[in-house]
């Protein structure tokens, strides 16, 4: 029998004002010093043990001349996670840098953020930006024990409190060939976390699985939420096959809460009938569309869990709408087998507009409210915002309508943005990068296989090209998930009656290839 969440107040751990998330962690240290806080690389760390490592990193940060943004080369180790908390306590924004991304992409992020300090643990790039200090925090220079004193912790948090500060900056794909920065404030973040603290009964007995890369915004939820409520965060090992490993970790550690990209279920679909995960009580999805037919199969593998579908671009702080899935009701409420996006969180207003930014029944979804960022880094892409009746709305690019129950229904995109394994990708960025290398016209399309798993195909307007050489060049310019799976050469692109490249013909050419 699946447990239902009761409608009651879960707000004892509610975050106030613009305080950093790490203050919630310190409250848990005070209440649960000897409970397990994090499990990573087959090792547990209690709250007080983790605090010691956080403090060892914090002491190495420049306290006299404060820095507003600090980078982290992210490894799956305790020092990287401690760095996130330490920077948050320090009052700066952390900027995660994926060590598996091409150095050129990370260098672009470093330049855009004007990073003067980057923390690292046993990773050193071939090239370091001029004027940027690289600090190896894995040395754990300070081994002294913290005197466990409540007043020390309270004074510490108050002395590093900064109103309206930025909590982190993440980068998404940009149509100009450069990733664009999304600064999320502590105020944005606290509104997001308070929604969950007010509506879910998370507690110190829960076990959360953290499956995301730290450049993926849902990692903020999967890591910080357990620390705020005194629970344990289990970090998914990256040295094994990810999808099967998620199931293994849930089973082995009796995980109770997991958030995943729905694509995971596509890779696991043929095994779901043989999977049973009775410990799981909440299965959360976001980052891509959730298909009802697949949710049905997954629900049979998690007999004691609820399935909640969330939606939200990075610009609206992780997720901002929720739909509680129910097999019988969702079957009739889903459109094209796509589970509804649900209703917006309190404190957010939605607006559906046509191409002229006028209110419409079915059109582009826009958001205004406490979770919406004020602007992109360096005020880029201002065209993504507009004023309507005195309020500044963010345009998501997603086409939706609202059903008779007030749930948002998703139909697709109005631009060239697609999702690959949950990552937002601007097709124009890939086209731009390829064209810079070969100087031929390029058109990239997204295709889906019979399991509805997306991949990229690049069409190039030439009949002669060294594709392997191009792939090698792209490997140092783009993350692996942005490199097309297939390249098709055409003497000339097919055009429609408007003189534009005919994507339908390209799709047929791919299917016939």
ABEGO torsion letter per residue (X at the ends): XBBBBBBBBAAAABBBEABBAAAAAAAAAAABAABBABBBGGBBBBAAAAAAAAAAAAAABBAABBBABBBBBBBBBAAAAAAAAAAAAAGBBBBBBBAABBAAAAAAAAAAAGBABBBBBGBBBABBBBGBBBBBAAAGABABBBBBBAAAAAAAAAAABBBGBBABBBBBBBAAGBBBBBBBBAAAAAAAAAAAAAABABBAABBBBBABBAABAAAAAAAAAAAAAGBBBBBBBAABBAAAAAAAAAAAAGBABBBBBAAAAAAAAAAAAABBBAABABBBBBGBBBBAAAAAAAAAABAABBBBBBBEBAAAGGBABBBBBBAAAAAAABBGGBBBAEBBBBGBBBBBBBAAGBBBABBBBBBBEAABBABBBGGBGAAABBBBGGBBBBBAGBBBBBBAAGBBBBAEBABABBBBGGBBBBAAAAAAAAAAAAGBBBBBBBBBBAAGBBBBBBBBBBABBBAAAAAAAAAAABBAAABBABBBBBABBBBBAAGBBBAAAAAAAAAAX
